Structures are given as structure tokens and as C-alpha cells.
């Protein structure tokens, strides 16, 4: 009987210990309700804990979340236009159908973040880490990504027109069906990046590193590649004027058979005229 009592007491104690531990761990990682209440009441919550918070259909225009922790947070149909999110922890955050126009993400960490059908025109991502993030069907036009880390980025159907990527790291990025029209990409690195059905019309890629990048169905018309590193860059079925093709070849770019044939025909057509 004593053994039975001892066993029951021991297992009851163990269960209680595990419950307490679970509560401690949960409180350590989940958001603080007091912080959320403060944010909604004052629109000021610097360095607060909103990790794993569910922010749906809220009007938080102009809020100050500088240095806040929003890791794994879920933002849906929320207005965060002009929000201050500089130096914030936004790792693995999900942003869906939300307005973040002119928001400040300077030095923020958005690694593994997911942004879908959202508006971020004019936002500031200078020096931000956006490594291995997934961007889809969103508008980032006129956004500043200067010196940002976008290594391994996945982007599909995204508008980057007139965005600034000066000295940004886009190595191994995978981008499809997106627009970089008139984007400023001087000294950026797209080494081993993969661009499919992308519009680079009038984009400026002076002194950019495009080595080993793969371009399929890309519009290079009026693209500025002066001083770019094109060593072993591979171009397939893309639009490019004959002068740019010749320049790219001289600087180490490789062309598919169909692209080389198209370039040859274009050259003959030009000679006849």
C-alpha cells in the first residue's frame, strides 16, 4: 500500500512539474497580453513582446513597434501604414492582405517571413535581413532595399518597379513573373540567382555581380549592365538588344542555342536595314 501511495504521489508530482514547466515555457515564448493592450490603446509599444500574436483586421496606422518581438506573429487584413518596425524581430512572421505602405523596417529581421497579397510601396528595408523569405503577389514598388540581405529569397508575381537594391545581397534568390522596371540595383549581388519571366526593362545593374545567375524569359531591353560581372551567367529565351548581347558575351555570359540563333537573326536584320 505504501508503495502504491508513493507511486501515485510521485506521478502526481511529476505531472504537476511538467504542467508548470509547460506554462513557464509558454509564457516565455508567447506574446504578452499587456503589451498588446498597450499597443492598441496608445499605438506605442517599443521593444514589447508580441511573438505569436494574432493581429487581424486592426487599424494600427503609424504605430511605433521599434525593436519589438513579433516572431511568428500573424497579420491579416491589418493597416500598418507608416508603422515603425525598425530593428524589430519579425522572423517567420506571416503578413497577408495587409497595408504596410511607407513602413520602416530598417535593420529589422524578417528571415523566413511570408508576405502575401500585401502593399508595401515606399517601405524602408535598408540593412534589413530578409533571408529565405517568401514574397508573393505583393507590391514593393519604390521600396528601399539598400544593403539588405535577401539571400535565398523566393518571390513570385511581385512588383519591385523603381525599388532600390544598391549593394543588396540577392545571392541564390529565386524570382519569377515579377517586375524590376527601372529598379536601381547598382553593386548588388545576384550570384547564382534564378530569374524566370522577369522584367528588367530600364533596370540599372552597374557593377552588379551576376555570375552563375540563370535568366529565362527575361526582358533586358534598355537594361544597364555596365561593369557587371557576367561570368558564367546563363541566358535563355530572353529579350536583349544585339549590342547588349555582344557586351554580355564579351564579359563571360553564356547563351542557349535558341538565344544565340535569335541574336544572329537580329544582327542580320539590322545589317539589312
N, C-alpha and C positions, 0 to 999 in steps of 0.2 A: 504493500500500500504506500509506504514511504517512497519507494522507487517511482510508483505511478504519479504520486503528487509532485515529486521532484521533476519528472519528465514534463508534466503539464506546466509546471511553473517555469521551467527552462524555456519551453517552446513559446509560452505566452510572452515571456521577456524578450525572446528573440524576435517574435513578430512585432512587438511594440518598438523595439530598437530599429527594425527595418522600416517601420512606418515613419518614425521620427527622422531617420536618415533621408527617406524619400521626400519628406516635407522640407527638410533643410536644403537638399539638392534642388528641389523645385523652386524654392524661394530664392536660391542663389542665381538661377538662370531665367526665371520668368520675370515679366515686367512688373514694376511696382504700380499698383493702382493709384497711389497718392501722386505719383509723377504724372500719370495720365490725366487725373483730375486737375492737377495744376496747369498742365498744358492747355486743356480745353477751356479753363477759366481765364487764364492770363495770356495764352499764346507765347509764354516764355518757359522754357524748360531746358536750360543748358546743362549738358553732361548728365541728364537724367537717364533712367533705365526704362526703356520701352521695348526691350527684347521680347520677341514673340507676340507683341501686341497686335490686336486686330483693329485696324483703323479703316472702317468702311463708311463711305458716304458722309464724310465730315468736311466742314469748311475750316481749313487751317491756313488760309492765305496769310503769308507774311510771318509765320511762326518762327521763333528762334530755337533751334534744336542743335546749336553748336556743340560739338563733342558728345552728343547723345549716343546711347547704345540702342540701335534698332535692329540688331542682328535677328534674322529670321522673322521679322515683322511682316505683316500682310496689309498692303494698302490697296483699297479697291474703290474706284469712283470717288476719290477724295481730292479736294482742291488744296494744293500746297504751293500755289504760285508765289514766287518770290521768297520761298522758305530759306532760312539759314541752316544749312546742314554741313557746314564746313567742319572738317576733322571728325565727322560722325562715323560710327561703326555701322555700316549698312550691309555687312556680309550676309549673303544668302537671302536678302530682302526680296519680296515679290511686290511689284508695282504694276497694277492693272487698271487700264481705262482711267487714269488719273491725270491731273493737270499740275505739272511742275515747271511751267514756263518761268524763266529767269531765276530759278532756284540756284543757290550757291552750294556746290559740292566740293569746293576747294579742299584738297588733301583728305577727302573722305575715302573710306574703304568700302567698295562695292563688289568685292570679289565674289564670284558665283551668284551675283544678283540676277533677277529675272524681271525684265521690263517689257510689258505687252500693251499694245494699243494705247500708248500714253503720249502726252505733249510735253516736250522738254526744250522747246525753242528758246534760244538765248541763255540756256543754263551754263554755269561755270564749273567745269570739271578739271581745272588746272591742277596738275600734280596729284590727281586722284588715282586710286588703284581700282581698275575695272577688269582685273584679270579673270579670264574664263567666264565672263558674264554672258548672258543670253538676252539679246535685244530683238524684238520682233514687232513689225507693223507700227512703228513709233516715229515721231517727228523730232529729230535732233538738229534741225536746221539752225545755222548761225550760233551753234554751241561751241564753247571753247574747251578743247581737249589738250591744250598745250602741255607738253611734258607729262602727259598722263600715261599710266601703264595699262594698256589694253591687250596684253599678251594673251593669245588663245581666245580672243573674243569670238562669239558667234552672233552674227547679225543677219536678219532676213527681212526684206521689204522695209528697210529703214531709210529715212530721208536725212542725209548728212550734208545737204547742199549748203555751201557757204560756211561750213563749220571749219574750225581751226584745229589742226593736228600737228602744229610745229613741234618737232623733236619728240613726238609721241611714239610709244612702243606698241606696234601692231604686229609684232612677230607671231607667226603661226595663226593669225586671225583667219576666220572663215566667214566670208561675206557674200551674200547672194541677193540678186534682184534689188539692189539698193542704189541710191544716188549720192555721188560726191561732187555734183556740179559746182564748179568754182570754189571747191574746198581748198584751203591753204594747208599744204602738207609738207612744207619745207623741212628737210633734215629728219623726217620721220623714218621709222624702220618698219618695212613690211616683209622682212626676210622670211621666206618660206610661207608667206600668207597665200590664201586661196581666194580669188575673186571671180565669181561667176555671174554673168549678166549684170554687171555693174557699170554705172555711167560716171566716167571720169572726165567728161567734157569740161574744158577750161580749168581743170584742177591744176594746182601748182605743186609739183613734186621735185622741186630743185634740190639737188644734193641728197635725195632720199635713198635709202637702201632697199632695193627691190630684188636683191639677189635670191635666186631659187624660188621666187614667187611664181604662182601659176595664175594666168589670166585667161579666162574663157568667155567669149562673147562680151568683151569689154569695149566700151566706147572711149577711145583715146583721142578723139578729134579735138584739136587745139589744146591738148594737154601739154604742160611744160615739164619736160624731163631733163632739163639742163643739169649736167653734173651728177645725174642719178647713177647709182650702181646697179647695173642690169645683168651682172654676171650670172649666167645660167637661169635667168628668168625665162619662163616658157609662155609663149603667147599663142593662143588658138582661136580661130574664128572671131577675131576682134577687128574693130574699125580703127584704122590708123592711116594717116596720110603717108605718102611714099617717102617724104623727107624724114619723118619720124621713124619709119621702119628702117631706113638706112642708118639713121643715128643709133637706133636700138641695137641693130646687128653689130655695128662697129664697137659697141660697148658691152658685147657679150650676151645679148638676148638670143633666145632660140625660138624659132617659129615652126609651127606644124606645117605639113606639106600643103594643106589647103590654104593656109595663110600665106605661105611663100608664093603659091600659084596666083592667088588673088593680088598680091603685091606686084608680081611680074606683069599681070594683065593691066593693072592700074598704071604701071610705068609705061607700057606700050601705048595705052590710051592717051597718056599725057604727051608722049612723043609725037603722035599723030596730030594732036591739036597744035 
